[in-house]
């Protein structure tokens, strides 16, 4: 694939109908087709389809997939998307860890690794680790940098999508305005796309488990609380990349609770992992962090279970308004606290189904994440493939290959 500039690529314009990039989109579902089938679907002449398929085969993105049944004469050849043509580096940077995976273009994980790393150590240290581990992972997957189609990175804070730069992230000292794309491209000269971690979790969860739902919300409940919003099939980032920042919406029962943002009554100050842990400490339990809350719940501690259920009600208070406003068909709860079991989700359901409009909840499903801790990796991979396999980028790639040839 062509190298981008140091800036994050904007959304690509739709390619003109009939170009190789458009024909390729038909093959991305993995189903093998003949030239005649593609000609019938597109309305293009078979000679035109043949030329487009030849170009895609030369790029490696499409390969032969056996023969169709013959109605007389030589059986026609079939062609299909070849997800092994290139690989993607998917990176999930958390508050205390970095998870990396090499995937193929279809999102299948070929090699993965998780490393303890504090995001507060700064961008040079964290991204330097990412680059070093990337080379090791590529080797483990029997691939090289030349096979890399792109890098997708999720960060635990607001990101300006057009540039990939973090914007005043509260738990990431030294990252504000840092040029993540340029730093990574010094070692890995491929397209680098950066987004907020909750957005890529929404992409990963929906792609892997809810592909038929175009109005989808992923809520991460962990050290912070946020949501990735997919509306009419498109990820919604808002004007400045802060869409879905549920953690700083005011909750009725929190008037006297000070949030780290300086306001009182924020959802994050009541229902995040650290907030629940603090409430349990006030009741005499040993709970220093969110992981301790999860452990207490797993042990059947009733105080912890009730605290988690109340946190779910608080999240539900905010989501009830979101449901009325956006009318999603699915809300998935994830993150280190969200993945802890049904107690949190039960609290969410209790309030949302009571407070939201009946029509908005008539077909609404609220449940736990199926992807779990893989959601961010799957989403980071999807972030890259949406870009590098788009019609316009495919056209640019084929044009570059033709000039090089």
C-alpha positions as CSV (number, residue, x, y, z in Angstrom):
1,X,0.0,0.0,0.0
2,X,1.1,3.6,-0.6
3,X,2.7,5.4,2.3
4,X,0.7,8.3,3.6
5,X,2.1,11.6,4.7
6,X,2.9,12.2,8.4
7,X,-0.7,13.3,8.8
8,X,-3.6,11.0,9.4
9,X,-5.6,10.4,6.2
10,X,-9.0,11.9,6.0
11,X,-12.0,10.0,4.9
12,X,-11.6,8.9,1.3
13,X,-14.1,10.0,-1.4
14,X,-16.1,7.3,-2.9
15,X,-14.5,5.8,-6.0
16,X,-16.3,6.0,-9.4
17,X,-18.5,3.0,-10.2
18,X,-16.8,0.3,-12.2
19,X,-13.2,0.9,-11.1
20,X,-11.1,-1.9,-9.7
21,X,-11.5,-0.5,-6.2
22,X,-15.3,-0.9,-6.5
23,X,-15.2,-4.4,-7.9
24,X,-12.8,-5.3,-5.0
25,X,-15.5,-4.2,-2.5
26,X,-17.8,-6.9,-3.9
27,X,-15.1,-9.5,-3.2
28,X,-14.4,-8.4,0.4
29,X,-17.2,-10.6,1.7
30,X,-14.9,-13.6,1.0
31,X,-17.3,-15.2,-1.5
32,X,-15.7,-16.4,-4.7
33,X,-17.1,-15.2,-8.0
34,X,-16.5,-15.6,-11.7
35,X,-15.8,-12.8,-14.1
36,X,-19.3,-13.4,-15.6
37,X,-20.9,-13.0,-12.1
38,X,-19.1,-9.8,-11.5
39,X,-20.1,-8.5,-14.9
40,X,-23.7,-9.3,-14.2
41,X,-23.6,-7.6,-10.8
42,X,-21.8,-4.4,-12.0
43,X,-23.3,-4.2,-15.5
44,X,-19.8,-3.8,-16.9
45,X,-18.5,-5.5,-20.0
46,X,-16.8,-8.8,-19.3
47,X,-13.6,-7.5,-20.9
48,X,-13.6,-4.5,-18.5
49,X,-14.1,-6.8,-15.5
50,X,-11.4,-9.1,-16.7
51,X,-8.9,-6.2,-16.9
52,X,-9.9,-5.0,-13.4
53,X,-9.5,-8.5,-11.9
54,X,-6.1,-9.0,-13.6
55,X,-4.9,-5.7,-11.9
56,X,-6.2,-6.9,-8.5
57,X,-4.6,-10.3,-8.9
58,X,-1.3,-8.6,-9.7
59,X,-1.6,-6.7,-6.4
60,X,-2.1,-9.9,-4.5
61,X,-5.4,-8.7,-3.0
62,X,-7.4,-11.1,-5.1
63,X,-6.5,-14.7,-5.9
64,X,-7.9,-17.7,-7.8
65,X,-10.5,-19.7,-5.8
66,X,-11.2,-22.8,-7.9
67,X,-13.6,-23.2,-10.8
68,X,-17.3,-22.8,-11.1
69,X,-19.6,-25.5,-12.5
70,X,-19.4,-25.6,-16.3
71,X,-22.6,-25.4,-18.4
72,X,-20.5,-26.7,-21.3
73,X,-16.9,-26.2,-22.3
74,X,-14.1,-25.1,-20.0
75,X,-15.2,-24.3,-16.4
76,X,-15.0,-20.6,-15.6
77,X,-12.4,-19.6,-13.0
78,X,-13.5,-18.1,-9.7
79,X,-11.7,-15.3,-7.7
80,X,-11.9,-14.2,-4.1
81,X,-10.3,-11.7,-1.7
82,X,-6.9,-12.8,-0.4
83,X,-6.7,-11.5,3.2
84,X,-3.2,-12.9,3.5
85,X,-1.9,-10.5,0.9
86,X,-0.7,-8.0,3.6
87,X,-0.8,-7.7,7.3
88,X,-1.9,-5.0,9.8
89,X,-0.3,-4.0,13.1
90,X,-3.1,-3.4,15.7
91,X,-2.1,-1.6,18.9
92,X,-4.2,-1.0,22.1
93,X,-2.5,1.5,24.5
94,X,-4.1,1.4,27.9
95,X,-3.3,3.2,31.1
96,X,-1.0,0.4,32.3
97,X,-0.5,-1.9,29.3
98,X,0.2,-2.1,25.6
99,X,-1.4,-4.9,23.7
100,X,-0.2,-5.5,20.1
101,X,-1.3,-8.0,17.4
102,X,-0.4,-8.7,13.8
103,X,-3.6,-9.5,11.8
104,X,-4.3,-10.3,8.2
105,X,-6.5,-8.0,6.1
106,X,-9.6,-10.0,7.3
107,X,-8.9,-9.3,11.0
108,X,-7.6,-12.8,11.9
109,X,-4.9,-12.6,14.6
110,X,-1.6,-14.1,13.5
111,X,0.6,-13.1,16.5
112,X,-0.1,-11.1,19.6
113,X,1.6,-9.8,22.8
114,X,0.7,-7.8,25.9
115,X,3.3,-5.8,27.8
116,X,3.0,-3.9,31.1
117,X,3.7,-0.3,30.4
118,X,2.5,2.9,32.0
119,X,1.1,5.4,29.5
120,X,2.2,8.2,31.9
121,X,5.8,7.3,31.0
122,X,5.3,9.5,27.9
123,X,4.9,9.0,24.2
124,X,8.6,8.4,23.2
125,X,8.9,5.5,25.7
126,X,5.5,4.0,24.9
127,X,5.7,4.3,21.1
128,X,9.3,3.2,21.1
129,X,8.2,0.0,22.8
130,X,5.4,-0.3,20.2
131,X,7.9,-0.1,17.3
132,X,10.3,-2.6,18.9
133,X,7.5,-5.1,19.7
134,X,6.0,-4.7,16.2
135,X,9.2,-5.9,14.6
136,X,9.3,-8.9,16.9
137,X,5.6,-9.7,16.2
138,X,6.1,-9.5,12.5
139,X,8.9,-12.0,12.7
140,X,6.8,-14.3,14.9
141,X,4.1,-14.2,12.2
142,X,6.7,-15.0,9.5
143,X,6.2,-11.6,7.9
144,X,8.3,-8.4,7.5
145,X,7.9,-4.7,7.4
146,X,7.4,-4.8,3.6
147,X,4.2,-6.9,4.2
148,X,2.7,-4.2,6.5
149,X,-0.3,-2.5,5.1
150,X,-0.8,-0.1,8.0
151,X,-0.8,0.5,11.8
152,X,-3.9,1.2,13.9
153,X,-3.4,2.6,17.4
154,X,-6.0,3.2,20.1
155,X,-5.1,5.7,22.9
156,X,-6.9,6.1,26.3
157,X,-7.8,9.8,25.7
158,X,-9.3,12.2,23.2
159,X,-7.7,12.2,19.8
160,X,-7.9,14.7,17.0
161,X,-8.8,12.3,14.2
162,X,-7.5,14.3,11.2
163,X,-4.0,14.4,12.7
164,X,-3.9,11.5,15.1
165,X,-2.6,13.9,17.9
166,X,-3.9,13.4,21.5
167,X,-5.9,16.4,22.8
168,X,-5.4,17.3,26.5
169,X,-5.7,13.6,27.6
170,X,-6.2,13.6,31.4
171,X,-4.2,10.4,32.2
172,X,-1.5,10.9,29.6
173,X,1.1,13.5,30.7
174,X,3.4,14.6,27.9
175,X,1.1,13.3,25.1
176,X,-0.9,16.5,24.4
177,X,-0.4,17.4,20.8
178,X,2.3,14.8,20.3
179,X,2.7,13.7,16.6
180,X,2.1,10.0,17.1
181,X,1.8,9.4,13.3
182,X,5.2,10.9,12.5
183,X,7.0,9.1,15.3
184,X,5.7,5.7,14.3
185,X,6.3,6.3,10.6
186,X,10.0,7.0,11.2
187,X,10.4,3.2,11.8
188,X,7.3,1.8,10.0
189,X,6.8,3.8,6.8
190,X,3.1,2.9,6.2
191,X,-0.3,4.5,6.9
192,X,-0.7,5.1,10.6
193,X,-4.2,5.7,12.0
194,X,-4.9,6.8,15.6
195,X,-8.2,7.0,17.5
196,X,-9.7,7.0,21.0
197,X,-9.6,3.5,22.5
198,X,-13.4,3.4,23.0
199,X,-14.0,4.2,19.3
200,X,-11.8,1.3,18.2
201,X,-13.5,-1.0,20.7
202,X,-16.9,-0.1,19.2
203,X,-15.5,-0.9,15.7
204,X,-14.0,-4.2,16.8
205,X,-17.1,-5.4,18.8
206,X,-19.6,-4.4,16.1
207,X,-17.5,-5.9,13.2
208,X,-16.9,-9.2,14.9
209,X,-20.3,-9.8,16.6
210,X,-22.9,-7.3,15.5
211,X,-22.3,-6.6,11.8
212,X,-26.1,-6.3,11.0
213,X,-26.7,-3.5,13.5
214,X,-26.0,0.0,12.1
215,X,-27.0,1.8,15.3
216,X,-24.7,0.6,18.0
217,X,-23.1,1.9,21.2
218,X,-20.1,0.5,23.0
219,X,-19.7,1.7,26.6
220,X,-16.4,1.2,28.3
221,X,-16.4,1.2,32.1
222,X,-12.9,1.0,33.5
223,X,-10.6,3.7,35.0
224,X,-12.7,6.1,33.0
225,X,-16.1,5.8,31.3
226,X,-16.7,6.6,27.6
227,X,-18.7,5.4,24.6
228,X,-18.1,4.6,21.0
229,X,-21.1,5.6,18.9
230,X,-21.9,4.0,15.5
231,X,-24.9,5.7,13.9
232,X,-26.3,4.6,10.4
233,X,-23.2,2.4,10.1
234,X,-20.7,5.2,10.6
235,X,-18.5,5.9,13.7
236,X,-19.4,9.3,15.1
237,X,-16.4,11.3,16.4
238,X,-18.0,14.7,16.6
239,X,-16.5,18.1,15.7
240,X,-13.4,17.7,17.9
241,X,-13.2,14.0,18.5
242,X,-15.0,14.0,21.9
243,X,-18.3,12.4,21.0
244,X,-19.2,9.7,23.5
245,X,-17.5,11.3,26.5
246,X,-20.2,10.0,28.9
247,X,-17.9,10.1,31.9
248,X,-18.4,13.8,32.5
249,X,-22.2,13.9,32.2
250,X,-23.8,14.9,35.5
251,X,-25.6,12.2,37.5
252,X,-28.5,13.3,39.8
253,X,-27.2,11.6,43.0
254,X,-23.6,13.0,42.7
255,X,-24.1,16.7,43.5
256,X,-21.5,16.5,46.4
257,X,-18.9,14.3,44.6
258,X,-16.0,16.2,43.1
259,X,-14.6,14.8,39.8
260,X,-11.0,15.2,38.6
261,X,-12.2,17.4,35.8
262,X,-13.2,20.0,38.5
263,X,-17.0,19.6,38.2
264,X,-19.3,17.9,40.7
265,X,-21.5,14.9,40.0
266,X,-19.8,13.4,36.9
267,X,-20.6,9.8,36.1
268,X,-16.9,8.9,36.2
269,X,-16.7,10.1,39.8
270,X,-19.4,7.7,40.8
271,X,-19.3,4.6,38.6
272,X,-15.7,4.1,37.4
273,X,-13.4,1.5,38.8
274,X,-11.5,3.8,41.1
275,X,-14.8,5.5,42.2
276,X,-16.4,2.1,43.2
277,X,-13.2,1.1,45.0
278,X,-13.2,4.4,47.0
279,X,-16.8,3.8,48.0
280,X,-16.0,0.3,49.2
281,X,-13.0,1.5,51.2
282,X,-15.4,3.9,52.9
283,X,-17.3,0.8,54.0
284,X,-14.2,-0.8,55.4
285,X,-13.3,-3.1,52.6
286,X,-9.8,-3.4,51.1
287,X,-10.2,-2.1,47.5
288,X,-7.3,0.0,46.2
289,X,-8.4,-0.1,42.5
290,X,-10.9,-1.3,40.0
291,X,-9.3,-4.8,39.8
292,X,-10.0,-5.2,43.5
293,X,-13.7,-4.5,42.9
294,X,-13.8,-7.2,40.3
295,X,-12.1,-9.6,42.6
296,X,-14.5,-8.9,45.4
297,X,-17.5,-9.4,43.1
298,X,-16.0,-12.7,41.9
299,X,-15.8,-13.8,45.5
300,X,-19.4,-13.1,46.1
301,X,-19.0,-10.1,48.4
302,X,-22.4,-8.6,48.7
303,X,-21.2,-5.0,49.4
304,X,-19.2,-5.1,46.2
305,X,-22.0,-6.6,44.2
306,X,-24.4,-3.9,45.4
307,X,-21.9,-1.2,44.7
308,X,-21.5,-2.5,41.2
309,X,-25.2,-2.7,40.7
310,X,-25.6,0.9,41.8
311,X,-22.8,1.9,39.4
312,X,-24.9,0.2,36.7
313,X,-27.9,2.4,37.6
314,X,-25.7,5.5,37.4
315,X,-24.5,4.5,33.9
316,X,-28.2,3.7,33.1
317,X,-29.2,7.2,34.1
318,X,-27.0,8.7,31.4
319,X,-27.7,6.0,28.8
320,X,-31.5,6.5,29.1
321,X,-31.0,10.0,27.6
322,X,-28.6,8.6,25.0
323,X,-31.2,6.0,24.0
324,X,-33.9,8.6,23.5
325,X,-31.5,10.8,21.5
326,X,-29.8,8.2,19.3
327,X,-32.2,5.2,19.3
328,X,-29.5,2.4,19.1
329,X,-30.6,-1.2,18.6
330,X,-27.6,-2.6,20.6
331,X,-25.7,-1.3,23.6
332,X,-22.7,-3.3,24.7
333,X,-20.9,-2.8,28.0
334,X,-17.2,-3.6,28.2
335,X,-14.0,-2.5,29.8
336,X,-12.3,-4.0,32.9
337,X,-15.3,-3.2,35.1
338,X,-17.9,-3.7,32.4
339,X,-16.6,-7.2,31.7
340,X,-16.9,-8.2,35.4
341,X,-20.3,-9.9,34.9
342,X,-24.0,-9.2,34.8
343,X,-24.4,-7.1,38.0
344,X,-23.4,-3.9,36.3
345,X,-25.5,-4.6,33.2
346,X,-28.5,-5.5,35.4
347,X,-28.3,-2.0,36.9
348,X,-28.0,-0.4,33.4
349,X,-31.0,-2.3,32.2
350,X,-33.1,-1.5,35.2
351,X,-32.9,2.2,34.6
352,X,-32.8,2.4,30.8
353,X,-35.9,0.3,30.3
354,X,-37.7,2.3,33.0
355,X,-36.6,5.8,31.9
356,X,-36.3,5.6,28.1
357,X,-39.3,5.9,25.7
358,X,-41.0,2.6,25.1
359,X,-40.6,2.9,21.3
360,X,-36.9,3.5,21.7
361,X,-36.5,0.4,23.9
362,X,-38.9,-2.0,22.1
363,X,-36.1,-3.7,20.2
364,X,-33.1,-2.5,22.2
365,X,-30.6,-5.1,23.4
366,X,-28.2,-4.4,26.3
367,X,-25.5,-6.9,27.1
368,X,-21.9,-7.7,27.9
369,X,-19.1,-7.5,25.3
370,X,-18.5,-10.7,23.4
371,X,-15.0,-9.6,22.2
372,X,-13.8,-8.8,25.8
373,X,-10.2,-7.6,25.9
374,X,-9.9,-8.4,22.2
375,X,-12.3,-5.6,21.1
376,X,-9.6,-2.9,20.9
377,X,-7.2,-5.0,18.9
378,X,-10.0,-6.1,16.5
379,X,-11.0,-2.4,16.1
380,X,-7.5,-1.1,15.5
381,X,-7.2,-3.7,12.7
382,X,-10.5,-2.7,11.3
383,X,-9.6,1.0,11.4
384,X,-6.7,0.3,9.1
385,X,-8.5,-2.0,6.7
386,X,-11.4,0.4,6.3
387,X,-8.8,2.9,5.0
388,X,-6.3,0.8,3.0
389,X,-9.0,-1.3,1.4
390,X,-11.3,1.6,0.5
391,X,-12.0,2.1,-3.2
392,X,-9.9,5.2,-3.6
393,X,-6.9,3.8,-1.8
394,X,-7.1,0.6,-3.8
395,X,-7.1,2.7,-7.0
396,X,-4.1,4.6,-5.8
397,X,-2.3,1.4,-4.9
398,X,-3.0,-0.2,-8.4
399,X,-1.9,3.0,-10.1
400,X,1.4,3.0,-8.1
401,X,1.9,-0.7,-9.0
402,X,1.4,0.0,-12.7
403,X,3.9,2.9,-12.7
404,X,6.4,0.8,-10.8
405,X,5.9,-2.1,-13.3
